[in-house]
Amino acid sequence: MKIMILGAGQVGSSVAASLSREENDITVVDTNAQRLGELQDKLDIRGVLGNASHPKVLIRAGAEDADMVVALTNSDEINMVACQVCYTIFHTPTKIARVRAAEYLDYPELFSGDNCPVDVLISPEKLVTDHVKRLIEYPGSLQVLDFADGRAQIVAVATVEGGALTGHKISELRRLLPDDIEIRVAAIFREQKALIPSGETVMIPGDVVFFLAARGHILRVMAEIRKLEQPARRLMLAGGGNIGASLAGVLEDEYLVKLVERSRPRAQYIAESLEKTIVLVGDCADEDLLREENIDQTDMYCALTNDDEANILSSMLAKKMGARRVISLVNRASYVDMMEAGTIDIALSPQQVTIGALLTHVRRGHMVKVHSLRRGAAEAIEAVAHGDSRTSRVVGRAVEEIPLPEEVTIVGIVRGESLIIAHHDEVIEPEDHVILLVLNKAGLGEVEQLFQVGATFI
C-alpha cells in the first residue's frame, strides 16, 4: 500500500516505523529537515521537505497515486486542509486526520461529504483518555482491549505471589469459575518472550497474562489470577492539558478527582469548565503539595503532562509517598519498558494507543479493531468473516481447519451478543467477529488474505 504520512513528530514517526515494517511504500512529509533525515537513516522510507497542506509538496510526495494519507502534524488546520486537498485534487481513497481540538470534534458534520472530507478522525487525546479510564475501572490491569463494541475484552494482568493460580496450571482456572463464565488465556509474556499457553502451562510470578472474557466477567476472572485490588475511589491527575482535563471530565461523576496544573490561567479555565473536580495550582513534583493533598490516601495517581521527565519523577515520588497505583504518560519508547520495571505501575505510550486505531484502517480484509500489544511486538485483531464456504477461506470451516500462520491463534468469536471461546471444532459462521492474537507479525499478510472475500474461491 502506498501511504503518505504528514508530520514526522512523535506520533508520525512511530506510525512510519510500524507501517514501514509491513512492506508498505511510505513517504513522510515534514518541515523539519533534520527530523526527516533521522527518520530516513533509521527506516526504509522516503522523506519530502515542505508544508504538508501545499499541493505541490503533496505531488512530490506521490499524492497522485497514493492509496492513503495520514495527516498527523501538530496543526489540526493543516491536517484538515491536507485531507481536503487530497480529496479535491488527487482523489485519494482514504484520508485519516489527527484532530485534537474539541471545538472541531464537537461538530462532526464538519467532516462529512465535501465539507472537510476526512474518512477517519483520530484524536490521540481521546484514545488515551478512554485507555486510562478502562485501567481505572479494572484495578490491577495493565491493558484493557475492547472488541465487538465492548461485548468482549482482552485484559492483561501480572501474576503475583499469593494469587490463586500462581504456581498452578491454567487448566485449574476452569474449576475455580462458575460454569457460565467462558474464558481463554490467550497469551503469556514471560521475561519479554511471548508464549501461546496450553492447559498444562504453569503460571509463575511476574507473568503478564492476556485473557479473553465477556465484559461482565472480567473482574471475577482477575480475582482468580491475582489478588483483586480494591476499586479506586480517590484519583489525582497531574497536568491540565487536553488529556488531563478530558479525563477529569469523564471521571468526576464516579470518583473523587483532584487535578494539579502549573498554569494558574489554565487551572482557572478547567475549574470553570468542570463541576466536581478539585483543581489545584502547583507543581506535580512538589512534595509538600502532594503531602498536603493526602497522596498517601490516593488510589490512583496519573501523570499526564507533556513532559516525560516530569511525569516519571512525579509518579515515582507519588508512589514513594504512598499512592497505591501510578500511571505515567511516556512519549519516548526507550523509557517505557525501563519505567515499568521499576516503581511505576504502568508507563503509557500515546503512540502505541494511536497506532492501533490507525492500523485498523490500514489492514486489508474487514478488520474492525486492531490493538497493539507489548510495544508493538504483537497485535490483537477483530476481523469480520464475510461470504460463504465458497467465497471465504474461513466461513463454514472449523477453527482447526483454518490455515493460520505460525504464532497466530483464533481465541474467540463474537456471534450476535454472545462471546464463544474458539475451541478447535468451532465452525465460523457468516458475519462472525473473529478475535485473533498475532504474536508473530510476519504472518499478518496471510491473516489479511484469510479474511478477504474472493468471487471464485473454493
BAVEX-979806 format. One record per residue (C-alpha): residue in three letters; x, y, z. Coordinates in nm, 2 decimals. Each point is the difference from the previous one (the first is absolute). Layout:
   r   east  north     up
 ala      X      Y      Z
...
***
This chain:
   r   east  north     up
 met   0.00   0.00   0.00
 lys   0.13   0.35  -0.09
 ile  -0.05   0.22   0.31
 met   0.09   0.37   0.06
 ile   0.06   0.09   0.36
 leu  -0.01   0.37   0.06
 gly   0.20   0.10   0.31
 ala   0.31  -0.15   0.14
 gly  -0.07   0.07   0.37
 gln  -0.02  -0.27   0.26
 val  -0.32  -0.15  -0.12
 gly   0.08   0.03  -0.37
 ser   0.35  -0.15   0.05
 ser  -0.15  -0.29   0.20
 val  -0.26  -0.07  -0.27
 ala   0.26   0.02  -0.27
 ala   0.22  -0.25   0.19
 ser  -0.29  -0.24   0.05
 leu  -0.14   0.01  -0.36
 ser   0.34  -0.01  -0.17
 arg   0.07  -0.34   0.15
 glu  -0.31  -0.14  -0.18
 glu   0.11   0.04  -0.36
 asn  -0.18   0.33  -0.05
 asp   0.14   0.28  -0.22
 ile   0.03   0.28   0.25
 thr   0.07   0.37  -0.07
 val   0.02   0.25   0.29
 val  -0.05   0.37  -0.04
 asp   0.13   0.25   0.25
 thr   0.14   0.36   0.02
 asn   0.30  -0.12   0.22
 ala   0.29  -0.12  -0.21
 gln   0.19  -0.14   0.29
 arg  -0.29  -0.20   0.12
 leu  -0.06  -0.14  -0.35
 gly   0.36  -0.09  -0.04
 glu   0.01  -0.19   0.33
 leu  -0.31  -0.20  -0.10
 gln   0.15  -0.09  -0.34
 asp   0.31  -0.12   0.17
 lys  -0.20  -0.24   0.22
 leu  -0.28  -0.11  -0.23
 asp  -0.06  -0.11  -0.35
 ile  -0.21   0.31  -0.09
 arg   0.02   0.31  -0.23
 gly   0.00   0.34   0.15
 val  -0.14   0.32  -0.16
 leu   0.07   0.34   0.14
 gly  -0.28   0.26   0.00
 asn  -0.34   0.11   0.12
 ala  -0.23  -0.30   0.01
 ser  -0.30   0.18  -0.12
 his   0.15   0.15  -0.31
 pro  -0.10  -0.18  -0.33
 lys   0.35   0.02  -0.15
 val   0.15  -0.15   0.31
 leu  -0.26  -0.28  -0.01
 ile   0.08  -0.06  -0.37
 arg   0.36  -0.05   0.09
 ala  -0.11  -0.24   0.27
 gly  -0.19  -0.22  -0.25
 ala  -0.36   0.12   0.07
 glu  -0.11  -0.06  -0.36
 asp   0.01  -0.38   0.05
 ala   0.00  -0.04   0.38
 asp  -0.25  -0.24   0.16
 met  -0.01   0.18   0.33
 val   0.10   0.32   0.17
 val   0.04   0.01   0.38
 ala   0.02   0.36   0.11
 leu   0.18   0.01   0.34
 thr   0.16   0.35   0.02
 asn  -0.03   0.21   0.32
 ser  -0.26   0.23  -0.17
 asp  -0.36  -0.11  -0.03
 glu  -0.05   0.25  -0.27
 ile   0.29  -0.13  -0.22
 asn  -0.13  -0.35   0.05
 met  -0.35   0.10  -0.11
 val   0.11   0.20  -0.30
 ala   0.24  -0.27  -0.11
 cys  -0.29  -0.25  -0.01
 gln  -0.21   0.25  -0.19
 val   0.28   0.05  -0.26
 cys   0.05  -0.38  -0.03
 tyr  -0.38  -0.05  -0.06
 thr  -0.05   0.29  -0.24
 ile   0.31  -0.02  -0.21
 phe   0.14  -0.35   0.03
 his  -0.32  -0.21   0.09
 thr   0.20  -0.19   0.27
 pro  -0.22  -0.30   0.10
 thr   0.06   0.01   0.38
 lys   0.06   0.32   0.20
 ile   0.09  -0.02   0.37
 ala   0.06   0.31   0.21
 arg   0.10   0.07   0.36
 val  -0.23   0.26   0.14
 arg   0.05   0.10   0.37
 ala  -0.21   0.31   0.06
 ala  -0.34  -0.07   0.15
 glu  -0.12   0.31  -0.18
 tyr   0.02  -0.21  -0.32
 leu  -0.09  -0.34   0.14
 asp  -0.32   0.13   0.15
 tyr  -0.13   0.06  -0.35
 pro   0.03  -0.33  -0.20
 glu  -0.20   0.15  -0.29
 leu   0.31   0.19  -0.09
 phe   0.16  -0.32  -0.12
 ser  -0.28  -0.14  -0.21
 gly  -0.04   0.01  -0.37
 asp   0.19   0.27  -0.18
 asn   0.03   0.23   0.30
 cys   0.33  -0.13   0.13
 pro   0.02  -0.35  -0.13
 val   0.18  -0.19   0.27
 asp  -0.09  -0.37  -0.01
 val   0.15  -0.08   0.35
 leu   0.05   0.25   0.28
 ile   0.28  -0.09   0.25
 ser   0.02   0.17   0.33
 pro   0.29  -0.13   0.20
 glu  -0.12   0.19   0.31
 lys  -0.34  -0.17  -0.01
 leu   0.16  -0.34  -0.06
 val   0.24   0.04   0.29
 thr  -0.29   0.13   0.22
 asp  -0.21  -0.31  -0.08
 his   0.30  -0.22   0.06
 val   0.08   0.14   0.35
 lys  -0.37  -0.01   0.09
 arg  -0.01  -0.37  -0.06
 leu   0.31  -0.06   0.20
 ile  -0.16   0.19   0.29
 glu  -0.32  -0.21  -0.03
 tyr   0.20  -0.32   0.02
 pro   0.24   0.04   0.29
 gly   0.32  -0.21  -0.05
 ser  -0.04  -0.02  -0.38
 leu   0.29   0.10  -0.23
 gln  -0.20   0.02  -0.32
 val  -0.37  -0.03  -0.08
 leu  -0.10  -0.06  -0.36
 asp  -0.36   0.03  -0.13
 phe  -0.14  -0.22  -0.28
 ala  -0.35  -0.01  -0.16
 asp  -0.10   0.33   0.15
 gly   0.11  -0.11   0.35
 arg  -0.19  -0.33   0.01
 ala   0.34  -0.18   0.04
 gln   0.32   0.12   0.14
 ile   0.36  -0.12   0.02
 val   0.16   0.11   0.33
 ala   0.37  -0.02   0.10
 val   0.09  -0.06   0.36
 ala   0.33  -0.09   0.17
 thr   0.00  -0.30   0.22
 val   0.11   0.05   0.36
 glu   0.11  -0.21   0.30
 gly  -0.31  -0.11   0.18
 gly  -0.23   0.00  -0.31
 ala  -0.24  -0.30  -0.01
 leu   0.16  -0.13  -0.32
 thr   0.36   0.09   0.05
 gly   0.20  -0.32  -0.01
 his  -0.29  -0.19  -0.15
 lys  -0.10  -0.12  -0.34
 ile  -0.23   0.22  -0.22
 ser  -0.25  -0.30  -0.02
 glu  -0.07   0.05   0.38
 leu  -0.16   0.34  -0.07
 arg  -0.30  -0.18  -0.14
 arg  -0.09  -0.17   0.33
 leu   0.02   0.34   0.19
 leu  -0.25   0.17  -0.22
 pro  -0.38  -0.04  -0.03
 asp  -0.12  -0.21  -0.30
 asp  -0.15   0.31  -0.17
 ile   0.34   0.18  -0.03
 glu   0.19  -0.07  -0.32
 ile   0.37   0.09  -0.01
 arg   0.30  -0.05  -0.22
 val   0.36   0.08   0.12
 ala   0.12   0.13  -0.34
 ala   0.36   0.07   0.07
 ile   0.27   0.03   0.27
 phe   0.30   0.23  -0.02
 arg   0.28  -0.13   0.22
 glu   0.32   0.19   0.02
 gln  -0.10   0.19  -0.32
 lys  -0.06  -0.32  -0.20
 ala  -0.34  -0.10  -0.12
 leu  -0.15  -0.34   0.07
 ile  -0.31  -0.16  -0.15
 pro  -0.12  -0.18   0.31
 ser  -0.17  -0.34   0.04
 gly  -0.20  -0.14   0.29
 glu   0.33  -0.14   0.13
 thr   0.18   0.33   0.02
 val   0.09   0.10   0.35
 met  -0.03   0.37   0.10
 ile   0.29   0.15   0.19
 pro   0.03   0.33   0.18
 gly   0.07   0.28  -0.24
 asp  -0.17  -0.15  -0.30
 val  -0.21   0.25  -0.20
 val  -0.32  -0.20  -0.08
 phe  -0.23   0.11  -0.28
 phe  -0.35  -0.16   0.04
 leu  -0.32   0.03  -0.20
 ala  -0.34   0.01   0.16
 ala  -0.34   0.17  -0.02
 arg   0.00   0.36   0.14
 gly  -0.21  -0.09   0.30
 his   0.23  -0.29   0.11
 ile   0.33   0.19   0.00
 leu   0.03   0.08   0.36
 arg  -0.10  -0.35   0.11
 val   0.28  -0.15  -0.21
 met   0.25   0.26   0.12
 ala  -0.07  -0.10   0.36
 glu   0.12  -0.36  -0.08
 ile   0.31   0.10  -0.19
 arg   0.12   0.25   0.26
 lys  -0.12   0.16   0.32
 leu  -0.28   0.23  -0.10
 glu   0.08   0.36   0.10
 gln  -0.25   0.22   0.16
 pro  -0.19   0.22  -0.24
 ala   0.15   0.35  -0.05
 arg  -0.19   0.29   0.16
 arg   0.25   0.28   0.05
 leu   0.19   0.11  -0.31
 met   0.27   0.27  -0.06
 leu   0.08   0.12  -0.35
 ala   0.32   0.19  -0.07
 gly  -0.03   0.23  -0.30
 gly  -0.29   0.20  -0.13
 gly   0.06  -0.03  -0.37
 asn  -0.25  -0.16  -0.24
 ile   0.04  -0.35   0.15
 gly  -0.01   0.10   0.36
 ala  -0.30   0.23  -0.03
 ser  -0.19  -0.25  -0.22
 leu   0.07  -0.28   0.24
 ala  -0.11   0.20   0.30
 gly  -0.33   0.08  -0.18
 val  -0.08  -0.36  -0.07
 leu   0.09  -0.12   0.35
 glu  -0.12   0.27   0.24
 asp  -0.36  -0.15   0.02
 glu   0.13  -0.33   0.13
 tyr   0.32   0.08   0.18
 leu   0.15   0.26   0.23
 val   0.23   0.18  -0.24
 lys   0.28   0.25   0.07
 leu   0.19   0.16  -0.29
 val   0.33   0.18   0.04
 glu   0.09   0.26  -0.26
 arg   0.30   0.23   0.00
 ser  -0.15   0.29  -0.20
 arg  -0.25   0.21   0.20
 pro  -0.20   0.12  -0.30
 arg  -0.03  -0.36  -0.13
 ala  -0.10  -0.12   0.34
 gln  -0.26   0.27   0.03
 tyr  -0.14  -0.10  -0.34
 ile  -0.02  -0.37   0.09
 ala  -0.16   0.08   0.34
 glu  -0.27   0.21  -0.18
 ser  -0.06  -0.28  -0.26
 leu  -0.03  -0.29   0.25
 glu  -0.26  -0.04   0.27
 lys   0.14  -0.23   0.27
 thr   0.38  -0.02  -0.06
 ile   0.22   0.17   0.25
 val   0.26   0.20  -0.20
 leu   0.33   0.09   0.17
 val   0.26   0.25  -0.13
 gly   0.35  -0.14   0.05
 asp   0.29  -0.22  -0.10
 cys  -0.09  -0.37  -0.01
 ala   0.35  -0.08   0.13
 asp  -0.04   0.22   0.30
 glu   0.03  -0.24   0.30
 asp  -0.18   0.24   0.24
 leu  -0.29   0.04  -0.24
 leu  -0.04  -0.37  -0.03
 arg   0.02  -0.05   0.37
 glu  -0.26   0.27   0.07
 glu  -0.24  -0.16  -0.25
 asn   0.04  -0.34   0.17
 ile   0.18  -0.18  -0.27
 asp   0.03  -0.30   0.23
 gln  -0.38  -0.04  -0.01
 thr  -0.01   0.02  -0.38
 asp  -0.10  -0.32  -0.19
 met   0.12   0.11  -0.34
 tyr   0.25   0.27  -0.10
 cys   0.02   0.08  -0.37
 ala   0.28   0.22  -0.13
 leu  -0.13   0.14  -0.33
 thr   0.22   0.31  -0.08
 asn   0.18   0.05  -0.33
 asp   0.34  -0.05   0.17
 asp   0.12  -0.36   0.03
 glu   0.25   0.08   0.27
 ala  -0.25   0.19   0.21
 asn  -0.25  -0.29  -0.03
 ile   0.26  -0.26   0.09
 leu   0.14   0.19   0.30
 ser  -0.34   0.10   0.14
 ser  -0.13  -0.36  -0.04
 met   0.30  -0.14   0.19
 leu  -0.04   0.26   0.27
 ala  -0.38  -0.07   0.03
 lys   0.07  -0.37   0.03
 lys   0.27   0.05   0.26
 met  -0.24   0.22   0.20
 gly  -0.27  -0.27   0.01
 ala  -0.22   0.03  -0.31
 arg  -0.14  -0.35  -0.06
 arg   0.05  -0.01  -0.37
 val   0.16   0.24  -0.25
 ile  -0.03   0.05  -0.38
 ser   0.25   0.21  -0.19
 leu  -0.04   0.13  -0.35
 val   0.33  -0.06  -0.18
 asn   0.06   0.10  -0.36
 arg   0.35  -0.13  -0.05
 ala  -0.02  -0.37  -0.08
 ser   0.35  -0.06   0.16
 tyr  -0.14   0.11   0.34
 val  -0.31  -0.22   0.01
 asp   0.13  -0.35   0.08
 met   0.27   0.15   0.23
 met  -0.27   0.18   0.20
 glu  -0.23  -0.30   0.05
 ala   0.29  -0.21   0.13
 gly   0.03   0.25   0.29
 thr  -0.25   0.17   0.23
 ile  -0.24   0.12  -0.27
 asp  -0.30  -0.24  -0.04
 ile  -0.09   0.10  -0.36
 ala   0.21   0.21  -0.25
 leu  -0.25   0.09  -0.27
 ser   0.11   0.09  -0.35
 pro  -0.25   0.22  -0.19
 gln   0.17  -0.11  -0.33
 gln  -0.08  -0.37   0.06
 val  -0.36   0.08   0.08
 thr  -0.03   0.21  -0.31
 ile   0.17  -0.25  -0.23
 gly  -0.26  -0.27   0.08
 ala  -0.28   0.24  -0.11
 leu   0.19   0.08  -0.33
 leu   0.08  -0.37  -0.08
 thr  -0.37  -0.08   0.00
 his  -0.03   0.20  -0.32
 val   0.33  -0.11  -0.16
 arg  -0.07  -0.37   0.02
 arg  -0.16  -0.18  -0.30
 gly  -0.30  -0.21   0.06
 his  -0.28   0.12   0.24
 met   0.20   0.08   0.31
 val  -0.22   0.19   0.25
 lys   0.25   0.01   0.29
 val   0.38  -0.02   0.02
 his   0.17   0.03   0.33
 ser   0.38   0.03   0.04
 leu   0.14  -0.22   0.28
 arg   0.34   0.01   0.18
 arg   0.13   0.32  -0.17
 gly  -0.11  -0.12  -0.35
 ala   0.16  -0.35   0.03
 ala  -0.34  -0.17  -0.04
 glu  -0.36   0.09  -0.10
 ala  -0.35  -0.10   0.09
 ile  -0.24   0.03  -0.29
 glu  -0.37  -0.01  -0.05
 ala  -0.09  -0.11  -0.35
 val  -0.35  -0.05  -0.15
 ala  -0.05  -0.32  -0.20
 his  -0.20   0.08  -0.32
 gly  -0.12  -0.23  -0.28
 asp  -0.07  -0.37   0.01
 ser   0.20  -0.32  -0.02
 arg   0.04   0.05  -0.38
 thr   0.13   0.36   0.01
 ser   0.18   0.01   0.35
 arg   0.30  -0.18   0.14
 val  -0.15   0.00   0.35
 val  -0.38  -0.01  -0.02
 gly  -0.14  -0.35   0.03
 arg   0.33  -0.14   0.13
 ala   0.09  -0.12   0.35
 val   0.28   0.19   0.18
 glu   0.23  -0.30  -0.04
 glu  -0.05   0.00  -0.38
 ile   0.10   0.37  -0.05
 pro   0.37   0.03  -0.12
 leu   0.12   0.25   0.25
 pro   0.36   0.12  -0.02
 glu   0.25  -0.09   0.28
 glu  -0.07   0.16   0.33
 val  -0.34   0.13  -0.10
 thr  -0.30  -0.14   0.19
 ile  -0.38   0.05  -0.01
 val  -0.09   0.05   0.36
 gly  -0.37   0.10  -0.02
 ile  -0.31   0.07  -0.21
 val  -0.27   0.25   0.06
 arg  -0.32  -0.11  -0.15
 gly  -0.29   0.24   0.05
 glu   0.02   0.09   0.37
 ser   0.19  -0.31   0.11
 leu   0.37  -0.07   0.05
 ile   0.10  -0.35  -0.11
 ile   0.34  -0.13   0.10
 ala   0.16  -0.14  -0.31
 his   0.05  -0.37   0.05
 his   0.16  -0.20  -0.28
 asp  -0.34  -0.13  -0.13
 glu  -0.19   0.33   0.01
 val  -0.12   0.08  -0.35
 ile   0.02   0.36  -0.13
 glu  -0.34   0.14  -0.12
 pro  -0.06   0.30  -0.23
 glu   0.03   0.34   0.17
 asp   0.18  -0.15   0.31
 his   0.24   0.24   0.16
 val   0.32  -0.20   0.04
 ile   0.26   0.10   0.26
 leu   0.35  -0.10  -0.09
 leu   0.33   0.03   0.19
 val   0.30   0.07  -0.22
 leu   0.33  -0.07   0.18
 asn   0.21  -0.01  -0.32
 lys  -0.08   0.30  -0.21
 ala   0.16  -0.17  -0.30
 gly  -0.32  -0.18  -0.05
 leu  -0.22   0.31  -0.03
 gly  -0.02  -0.02  -0.38
 glu  -0.14  -0.35   0.02
 val  -0.25   0.10   0.26
 glu  -0.12   0.28  -0.22
 gln  -0.04  -0.24  -0.30
 leu  -0.20  -0.24   0.21
 phe  -0.27   0.27   0.07
 gln  -0.02   0.13  -0.36
 val  -0.29  -0.13  -0.20
 gly   0.07  -0.14  -0.34
 ala  -0.26  -0.02  -0.28
 thr   0.10  -0.35  -0.10
 phe   0.19  -0.14   0.30
 ile  -0.07  -0.37   0.06
***
